[in-house]
């Protein structure tokens, strides 16, 4: 398991997100309330970036065709043509935020 440093916890405001590169992957780190989530950065429907996605109640909505994903599980909740997304563990150590991922 590898880990990538995202930044400081206060760098993101509630509802904001940040795309980070993790090996060959791009992972979107989302802050909602006091929680951080990490999900594949590109929509499983037709590959749009989720960077501009709408974050709400523990979900993210892709702005292109409206697929909605659960940020906790990656499960697709709306737009059944999309597939479930991969999510990643987020660790907060002091003020520093890290995402863990498998490079394979
Ligand atoms: S590309 Fe995201 S819903 Fe279609």
Backbone and ligand atoms as CSV (ligand in chain L), in Angstrom:
chain,resi,resn,atom,element,x,y,z
A,1,UNK,N,N,0.849,-1.191,0.000
A,1,UNK,CA,C,0.000,0.000,0.000
A,1,UNK,C,C,0.888,1.246,0.000
A,2,UNK,N,N,0.605,2.145,-0.904
A,2,UNK,CA,C,1.338,3.416,-0.974
A,2,UNK,C,C,0.471,4.509,-0.365
A,3,UNK,N,N,1.079,5.617,-0.049
A,3,UNK,CA,C,0.289,6.754,0.426
A,3,UNK,C,C,0.778,8.018,-0.246
A,4,UNK,N,N,-0.146,8.920,-0.438
A,4,UNK,CA,C,0.195,10.198,-1.053
A,4,UNK,C,C,-0.251,11.318,-0.126
A,5,UNK,N,N,0.603,12.317,-0.013
A,5,UNK,CA,C,0.287,13.469,0.824
A,5,UNK,C,C,-0.627,14.404,0.046
A,6,UNK,N,N,-1.777,14.706,0.617
A,6,UNK,CA,C,-2.755,15.569,-0.049
A,6,UNK,C,C,-2.517,17.029,0.300
A,7,UNK,N,N,-2.188,17.296,1.558
A,7,UNK,CA,C,-1.993,18.671,2.030
A,7,UNK,C,C,-2.464,18.774,3.460
A,8,UNK,N,N,-2.700,19.985,3.881
A,8,UNK,CA,C,-3.166,20.200,5.252
A,8,UNK,C,C,-4.694,20.177,5.279
A,9,UNK,N,N,-5.240,19.702,6.377
A,9,UNK,CA,C,-6.698,19.544,6.456
A,9,UNK,C,C,-7.430,20.872,6.256
A,10,UNK,N,N,-6.823,21.957,6.683
A,10,UNK,CA,C,-7.508,23.256,6.545
A,10,UNK,C,C,-7.385,23.840,5.137
A,11,UNK,N,N,-6.600,23.191,4.262
A,11,UNK,CA,C,-6.467,23.693,2.887
A,11,UNK,C,C,-7.767,23.547,2.101
A,12,UNK,N,N,-8.580,22.579,2.481
A,12,UNK,CA,C,-9.864,22.384,1.788
A,12,UNK,C,C,-10.998,22.850,2.689
A,13,UNK,N,N,-11.930,23.590,2.089
A,13,UNK,CA,C,-13.130,23.987,2.838
A,13,UNK,C,C,-14.201,22.922,2.653
A,14,UNK,N,N,-15.226,23.025,3.468
A,14,UNK,CA,C,-16.362,22.112,3.388
A,14,UNK,C,C,-16.919,22.108,1.954
A,15,UNK,N,N,-17.002,20.940,1.358
A,15,UNK,CA,C,-17.560,20.815,0.008
A,15,UNK,C,C,-16.531,20.957,-1.093
A,16,UNK,N,N,-15.298,21.303,-0.754
A,16,UNK,CA,C,-14.259,21.458,-1.774
A,16,UNK,C,C,-13.572,20.119,-2.025
A,17,UNK,N,N,-12.902,20.049,-3.171
A,17,UNK,CA,C,-12.190,18.829,-3.518
A,17,UNK,C,C,-10.863,19.177,-4.169
A,18,UNK,N,N,-10.014,18.174,-4.242
A,18,UNK,CA,C,-8.688,18.361,-4.842
A,18,UNK,C,C,-8.289,17.066,-5.531
A,19,UNK,N,N,-7.866,17.169,-6.781
A,19,UNK,CA,C,-7.398,16.005,-7.519
A,19,UNK,C,C,-5.926,15.779,-7.198
A,20,UNK,N,N,-5.583,14.553,-6.861
A,20,UNK,CA,C,-4.181,14.234,-6.604
A,20,UNK,C,C,-3.765,13.070,-7.508
A,21,UNK,N,N,-2.518,13.090,-7.927
A,21,UNK,CA,C,-1.994,11.997,-8.738
A,21,UNK,C,C,-1.379,10.968,-7.809
A,22,UNK,N,N,-1.752,9.720,-8.023
A,22,UNK,CA,C,-1.247,8.625,-7.200
A,22,UNK,C,C,-0.783,7.540,-8.158
A,23,UNK,N,N,0.495,7.552,-8.505
A,23,UNK,CA,C,0.988,6.632,-9.526
A,23,UNK,C,C,0.309,6.965,-10.842
A,24,UNK,N,N,-0.341,5.959,-11.440
A,24,UNK,CA,C,-1.033,6.198,-12.723
A,24,UNK,C,C,-2.462,6.668,-12.519
A,25,UNK,N,N,-2.902,6.710,-11.270
A,25,UNK,CA,C,-4.297,7.085,-10.992
A,25,UNK,C,C,-4.407,8.568,-10.683
A,26,UNK,N,N,-5.616,9.098,-10.852
A,26,UNK,CA,C,-5.944,10.409,-10.318
A,26,UNK,C,C,-7.114,10.199,-9.362
A,27,UNK,N,N,-6.929,10.660,-8.159
A,27,UNK,CA,C,-7.895,10.434,-7.088
A,27,UNK,C,C,-8.418,11.782,-6.640
A,28,UNK,N,N,-9.727,11.863,-6.478
A,28,UNK,CA,C,-10.340,13.100,-6.009
A,28,UNK,C,C,-10.539,12.996,-4.497
A,29,UNK,N,N,-9.954,13.948,-3.778
A,29,UNK,CA,C,-10.124,14.016,-2.329
A,29,UNK,C,C,-11.157,15.085,-2.043
A,30,UNK,N,N,-12.174,14.709,-1.293
A,30,UNK,CA,C,-13.313,15.582,-1.036
A,30,UNK,C,C,-13.443,15.792,0.460
A,31,UNK,N,N,-13.680,17.038,0.838
A,31,UNK,CA,C,-13.956,17.315,2.248
A,31,UNK,C,C,-15.433,17.664,2.391
A,32,UNK,N,N,-16.079,16.992,3.323
A,32,UNK,CA,C,-17.452,17.382,3.641
A,32,UNK,C,C,-17.598,17.364,5.154
A,33,UNK,N,N,-17.952,18.511,5.691
A,33,UNK,CA,C,-17.965,18.642,7.139
A,33,UNK,C,C,-16.550,18.429,7.642
A,34,UNK,N,N,-16.398,17.560,8.615
A,34,UNK,CA,C,-15.074,17.234,9.146
A,34,UNK,C,C,-14.482,15.992,8.494
A,35,UNK,N,N,-15.171,15.444,7.523
A,35,UNK,CA,C,-14.727,14.182,6.927
A,35,UNK,C,C,-14.045,14.395,5.591
A,36,UNK,N,N,-13.107,13.512,5.326
A,36,UNK,CA,C,-12.476,13.468,4.009
A,36,UNK,C,C,-12.843,12.155,3.342
A,37,UNK,N,N,-13.023,12.231,2.049
A,37,UNK,CA,C,-13.291,11.050,1.229
A,37,UNK,C,C,-12.297,11.047,0.071
A,38,UNK,N,N,-12.055,9.879,-0.489
A,38,UNK,CA,C,-11.218,9.791,-1.690
A,38,UNK,C,C,-11.856,8.798,-2.647
A,39,UNK,N,N,-12.024,9.232,-3.882
A,39,UNK,CA,C,-12.726,8.434,-4.891
A,39,UNK,C,C,-11.995,8.608,-6.225
A,40,UNK,N,N,-12.112,7.621,-7.104
A,40,UNK,CA,C,-11.509,7.772,-8.439
A,40,UNK,C,C,-11.911,9.120,-9.026
A,41,UNK,N,N,-10.955,9.772,-9.660
A,41,UNK,CA,C,-11.189,11.142,-10.111
A,41,UNK,C,C,-11.982,11.270,-11.392
A,42,UNK,N,N,-12.187,10.144,-12.096
A,42,UNK,CA,C,-12.832,10.207,-13.412
A,42,UNK,C,C,-14.077,9.333,-13.393
A,43,UNK,N,N,-15.150,9.894,-13.843
A,43,UNK,CA,C,-16.463,9.248,-13.795
A,43,UNK,C,C,-16.460,7.919,-14.557
A,44,UNK,N,N,-17.080,6.909,-13.968
A,44,UNK,CA,C,-17.124,5.579,-14.584
A,44,UNK,C,C,-18.124,5.511,-15.738
A,45,UNK,N,N,-18.903,6.554,-15.961
A,45,UNK,CA,C,-19.855,6.525,-17.070
A,45,UNK,C,C,-19.141,6.782,-18.389
A,46,UNK,N,N,-18.675,8.023,-18.607
A,46,UNK,CA,C,-17.974,8.326,-19.852
A,46,UNK,C,C,-16.675,9.073,-19.611
A,47,UNK,N,N,-16.153,8.949,-18.406
A,47,UNK,CA,C,-14.790,9.401,-18.168
A,47,UNK,C,C,-14.600,10.873,-17.887
A,48,UNK,N,N,-15.646,11.592,-17.542
A,48,UNK,CA,C,-15.481,13.014,-17.218
A,48,UNK,C,C,-14.789,13.172,-15.866
A,49,UNK,N,N,-14.099,14.277,-15.728
A,49,UNK,CA,C,-13.477,14.574,-14.439
A,49,UNK,C,C,-14.563,14.869,-13.411
A,50,UNK,N,N,-14.376,14.363,-12.218
A,50,UNK,CA,C,-15.330,14.669,-11.136
A,50,UNK,C,C,-14.903,15.904,-10.342
A,51,UNK,N,N,-13.867,16.582,-10.811
A,51,UNK,CA,C,-13.333,17.716,-10.070
A,51,UNK,C,C,-14.383,18.811,-9.863
A,52,UNK,N,N,-15.265,18.971,-10.833
A,52,UNK,CA,C,-16.316,19.993,-10.710
A,52,UNK,C,C,-17.621,19.377,-10.222
A,53,UNK,N,N,-17.552,18.152,-9.728
A,53,UNK,CA,C,-18.759,17.477,-9.271
A,53,UNK,C,C,-19.405,18.189,-8.084
A,54,UNK,N,N,-20.685,17.958,-7.951
A,54,UNK,CA,C,-21.451,18.601,-6.877
A,54,UNK,C,C,-21.477,17.673,-5.664
A,55,UNK,N,N,-20.946,18.157,-4.559
A,55,UNK,CA,C,-20.853,17.364,-3.328
A,55,UNK,C,C,-22.057,17.681,-2.449
A,56,UNK,N,N,-22.714,16.618,-1.997
A,56,UNK,CA,C,-23.901,16.824,-1.168
A,56,UNK,C,C,-24.222,15.559,-0.382
A,57,UNK,N,N,-24.393,15.700,0.909
A,57,UNK,CA,C,-24.845,14.596,1.768
A,57,UNK,C,C,-24.068,13.302,1.542
A,58,UNK,N,N,-22.752,13.395,1.488
A,58,UNK,CA,C,-21.944,12.189,1.342
A,58,UNK,C,C,-21.958,11.597,-0.056
A,59,UNK,N,N,-22.384,12.402,-1.035
A,59,UNK,CA,C,-22.389,11.923,-2.420
A,59,UNK,C,C,-21.703,12.959,-3.314
A,60,UNK,N,N,-21.351,12.511,-4.511
A,60,UNK,CA,C,-20.865,13.445,-5.527
A,60,UNK,C,C,-21.612,13.172,-6.823
A,61,UNK,N,N,-22.037,14.262,-7.482
A,61,UNK,CA,C,-22.782,14.159,-8.740
A,61,UNK,C,C,-21.894,14.645,-9.873
A,62,UNK,N,N,-21.743,13.798,-10.877
A,62,UNK,CA,C,-20.991,14.193,-12.069
A,62,UNK,C,C,-21.798,15.238,-12.823
A,63,UNK,N,N,-21.154,16.312,-13.227
A,63,UNK,CA,C,-21.868,17.413,-13.879
A,63,UNK,C,C,-22.225,17.108,-15.333
A,64,UNK,N,N,-21.654,16.053,-15.908
A,64,UNK,CA,C,-21.889,15.812,-17.332
A,64,UNK,C,C,-23.240,15.144,-17.588
A,65,UNK,N,N,-23.496,13.996,-16.988
A,65,UNK,CA,C,-24.786,13.316,-17.204
A,65,UNK,C,C,-25.504,13.007,-15.895
A,66,UNK,N,N,-24.976,13.495,-14.800
A,66,UNK,CA,C,-25.716,13.414,-13.542
A,66,UNK,C,C,-25.562,12.149,-12.730
A,67,UNK,N,N,-24.599,11.303,-13.055
A,67,UNK,CA,C,-24.395,10.117,-12.214
A,67,UNK,C,C,-24.051,10.559,-10.794
A,68,UNK,N,N,-24.603,9.852,-9.824
A,68,UNK,CA,C,-24.352,10.176,-8.417
A,68,UNK,C,C,-23.674,8.973,-7.768
A,69,UNK,N,N,-22.611,9.252,-7.023
A,69,UNK,CA,C,-21.846,8.193,-6.364
A,69,UNK,C,C,-21.793,8.456,-4.866
A,70,UNK,N,N,-21.883,7.375,-4.107
A,70,UNK,CA,C,-21.705,7.441,-2.658
A,70,UNK,C,C,-20.206,7.607,-2.385
A,71,UNK,N,N,-19.842,8.658,-1.678
A,71,UNK,CA,C,-18.420,8.925,-1.434
A,71,UNK,C,C,-17.805,7.915,-0.464
A,72,UNK,N,N,-18.614,7.291,0.350
A,72,UNK,CA,C,-18.111,6.315,1.316
A,72,UNK,C,C,-17.784,4.979,0.650
A,73,UNK,N,N,-18.663,4.550,-0.235
A,73,UNK,CA,C,-18.556,3.204,-0.808
A,73,UNK,C,C,-18.198,3.209,-2.295
A,74,UNK,N,N,-18.380,4.325,-2.975
A,74,UNK,CA,C,-18.171,4.402,-4.412
A,74,UNK,C,C,-19.342,3.867,-5.220
A,75,UNK,N,N,-20.381,3.404,-4.537
A,75,UNK,CA,C,-21.526,2.805,-5.224
A,75,UNK,C,C,-22.281,3.858,-6.044
A,76,UNK,N,N,-22.671,3.456,-7.247
A,76,UNK,CA,C,-23.467,4.372,-8.068
A,76,UNK,C,C,-24.898,4.377,-7.548
A,77,UNK,N,N,-25.427,5.570,-7.321
A,77,UNK,CA,C,-26.770,5.712,-6.753
A,77,UNK,C,C,-27.769,6.190,-7.795
A,78,UNK,N,N,-27.248,6.814,-8.851
A,78,UNK,CA,C,-28.133,7.342,-9.891
A,78,UNK,C,C,-27.374,7.295,-11.207
A,79,UNK,N,N,-28.061,6.944,-12.278
A,79,UNK,CA,C,-27.476,6.690,-13.600
A,79,UNK,C,C,-26.862,5.295,-13.591
A,80,UNK,N,N,-27.699,4.320,-13.801
A,80,UNK,CA,C,-27.267,2.934,-13.666
A,80,UNK,C,C,-26.350,2.486,-14.796
A,81,UNK,N,N,-26.124,3.361,-15.787
A,81,UNK,CA,C,-25.145,3.019,-16.822
A,81,UNK,C,C,-23.717,3.221,-16.306
A,82,UNK,N,N,-23.583,3.999,-15.261
A,82,UNK,CA,C,-22.266,4.158,-14.646
A,82,UNK,C,C,-21.982,2.929,-13.786
A,83,UNK,N,N,-20.716,2.714,-13.520
A,83,UNK,CA,C,-20.315,1.580,-12.674
A,83,UNK,C,C,-19.851,2.112,-11.324
A,84,UNK,N,N,-19.879,1.235,-10.339
A,84,UNK,CA,C,-19.373,1.621,-9.026
A,84,UNK,C,C,-17.923,2.091,-9.158
A,85,UNK,N,N,-17.576,3.051,-8.340
A,85,UNK,CA,C,-16.235,3.635,-8.386
A,85,UNK,C,C,-15.403,3.086,-7.240
A,86,UNK,N,N,-14.100,3.164,-7.402
A,86,UNK,CA,C,-13.199,2.759,-6.321
A,86,UNK,C,C,-13.031,3.914,-5.345
A,87,UNK,N,N,-13.043,3.594,-4.075
A,87,UNK,CA,C,-12.766,4.594,-3.040
A,87,UNK,C,C,-11.503,4.173,-2.293
A,88,UNK,N,N,-10.917,5.115,-1.591
A,88,UNK,CA,C,-9.602,4.910,-0.964
A,88,UNK,C,C,-9.634,5.404,0.473
A,89,UNK,N,N,-8.859,4.753,1.351
A,89,UNK,CA,C,-8.793,5.225,2.734
A,89,UNK,C,C,-8.077,6.569,2.833
A,90,UNK,N,N,-8.603,7.424,3.678
A,90,UNK,CA,C,-7.980,8.723,3.953
A,90,UNK,C,C,-7.548,8.728,5.416
A,91,UNK,N,N,-6.322,9.129,5.649
A,91,UNK,CA,C,-5.792,9.229,7.009
A,91,UNK,C,C,-5.447,10.683,7.302
A,92,UNK,N,N,-5.885,11.150,8.449
A,92,UNK,CA,C,-5.525,12.489,8.889
A,92,UNK,C,C,-4.625,12.336,10.097
A,93,UNK,N,N,-3.413,12.839,9.970
A,93,UNK,CA,C,-2.422,12.758,11.051
A,93,UNK,C,C,-2.055,14.181,11.437
A,94,UNK,N,N,-2.567,14.599,12.581
A,94,UNK,CA,C,-2.403,16.001,12.946
A,94,UNK,C,C,-3.156,16.846,11.937
A,95,UNK,N,N,-2.446,17.710,11.240
A,95,UNK,CA,C,-3.080,18.549,10.211
A,95,UNK,C,C,-2.897,17.980,8.807
A,96,UNK,N,N,-2.130,16.920,8.699
A,96,UNK,CA,C,-1.757,16.416,7.374
A,96,UNK,C,C,-2.715,15.316,6.905
A,97,UNK,N,N,-3.078,15.398,5.637
A,97,UNK,CA,C,-4.035,14.452,5.057
A,97,UNK,C,C,-3.308,13.568,4.039
A,98,UNK,N,N,-3.562,12.279,4.129
A,98,UNK,CA,C,-2.939,11.301,3.228
A,98,UNK,C,C,-4.021,10.394,2.646
A,99,UNK,N,N,-3.782,9.926,1.430
A,99,UNK,CA,C,-4.637,8.908,0.828
A,99,UNK,C,C,-3.791,7.669,0.610
A,100,UNK,N,N,-4.355,6.523,0.943
A,100,UNK,CA,C,-3.662,5.256,0.736
A,100,UNK,C,C,-4.236,4.580,-0.528
A,101,UNK,N,N,-3.352,3.995,-1.303
A,101,UNK,CA,C,-3.800,3.324,-2.523
A,101,UNK,C,C,-2.845,2.207,-2.861
A,102,UNK,N,N,-3.352,1.274,-3.629
A,102,UNK,CA,C,-2.508,0.213,-4.130
A,102,UNK,C,C,-2.017,0.604,-5.517
A,103,UNK,N,N,-0.718,0.547,-5.750
A,103,UNK,CA,C,-0.208,0.959,-7.064
A,103,UNK,C,C,-0.576,-0.021,-8.181
A,104,UNK,N,N,-1.087,-1.200,-7.850
A,104,UNK,CA,C,-1.427,-2.191,-8.879
A,104,UNK,C,C,-2.800,-1.957,-9.453
L,1,LIG,S1,S,-19.559,11.195,-17.724
L,1,LIG,FE1,FE,-20.237,11.322,-15.661
L,1,LIG,S2,S,-22.349,10.881,-15.780
L,1,LIG,FE2,FE,-21.675,10.706,-17.812
